Amino acid sequence: MMKLYGSTTSPYVRRIRMLLANVEHEFINMQIFAGKDRDVLLEKNPTLKIPMLEDGEDIIYDSRVIFRYLANKYDLPALTWKQENLLTVIDSINDSLVQLLLLQRSEIESADDKLYFKLQNERVAHAFNHLNEEVLAGEFEHWEYPTICLFCLVDWTAFRQLHDLSDYSHLLDFAADHKERIEASATDPRE
Ligand SMILES: N[C@@H](CCC(=O)N[C@@H](CS)C(=O)NCC(=O)O)C(=O)O
């Protein structure tokens, strides 16, 4: 059986869990920063990041590549270039917020006048604004992979309180519309 390595809080892992909602697989919930779970990562995955998918002999790293692997295996529609770009925008926010969270956990204080923080905060605000407009334009109307990824990002940002989302009403409505889905509640990081 396929094994998905991850954690219950990672937005990158959650998107794959939601994609696999109707596919039999084993979910391995890890504590990746220390101990025996880190040893598993050290042994199997040089990026030391989650998600990671193991399917027989194949070990696939990175949610984007995992999606391509699963799309190929289960004959899911390929993403359009527009969807690839939307995913890049979603991932750019996700990456910046993961870095800001790791800095917080390292007790490095955020300083708006420091270049590193300025760049991340500007990207996050600008890219969220873009996604807010794209929701309004109907780009996330269908429940498909980029929609799942956007839902995971918005819900995780709210859960971790990483960015004030109150300016992005379409994103908030979008997240509220999907919150009750069975795959959303089954993977809620708050549980
Ligand atoms: N591009 C990767 C990003 C994955 C990622 O950043 N995962 C985080 C958890 S949310 C992680 O494993 N971080 C560990 C680290 O940065 O050391 C993907 O799409 O899978």
PDBQT file of the ligand as one rigid body, heavy atoms in Angstrom, charges set to zero:
ROOT
HETATM    1  N1  LIG A 201       8.172  22.405  -1.898  1.00  0.00    +0.000 N 
HETATM    2  C1  LIG A 201       7.850  21.466  -0.836  1.00  0.00    +0.000 C 
HETATM    3  C2  LIG A 201       7.744  22.215   0.482  1.00  0.00    +0.000 C 
HETATM    4  C3  LIG A 201       7.479  21.276   1.648  1.00  0.00    +0.000 C 
HETATM    5  C4  LIG A 201       7.742  21.951   2.988  1.00  0.00    +0.000 C 
HETATM    6  O1  LIG A 201       8.283  23.064   3.095  1.00  0.00    +0.000 OA
HETATM    7  N2  LIG A 201       7.361  21.243   4.052  1.00  0.00    +0.000 N 
HETATM    8  C5  LIG A 201       7.629  21.714   5.381  1.00  0.00    +0.000 C 
HETATM    9  C6  LIG A 201       6.488  21.352   6.318  1.00  0.00    +0.000 C 
HETATM   10  S1  LIG A 201       5.107  22.414   6.037  1.00  0.00    +0.000 SA
HETATM   11  C7  LIG A 201       8.871  21.027   5.907  1.00  0.00    +0.000 C 
HETATM   12  O2  LIG A 201       9.008  19.834   5.750  1.00  0.00    +0.000 OA
HETATM   13  N3  LIG A 201       9.770  21.786   6.558  1.00  0.00    +0.000 N 
HETATM   14  C8  LIG A 201      10.922  21.234   7.149  1.00  0.00    +0.000 C 
HETATM   15  C9  LIG A 201      12.097  22.158   7.075  1.00  0.00    +0.000 C 
HETATM   16  O3  LIG A 201      11.970  23.239   6.483  1.00  0.00    +0.000 OA
HETATM   17  O4  LIG A 201      13.144  21.781   7.622  1.00  0.00    +0.000 OA
HETATM   18  C10 LIG A 201       6.571  20.723  -1.175  1.00  0.00    +0.000 C 
HETATM   19  O5  LIG A 201       5.756  21.246  -1.948  1.00  0.00    +0.000 OA
HETATM   20  O6  LIG A 201       6.388  19.583  -0.718  1.00  0.00    +0.000 OA
ENDROOT
TORSDOF 0
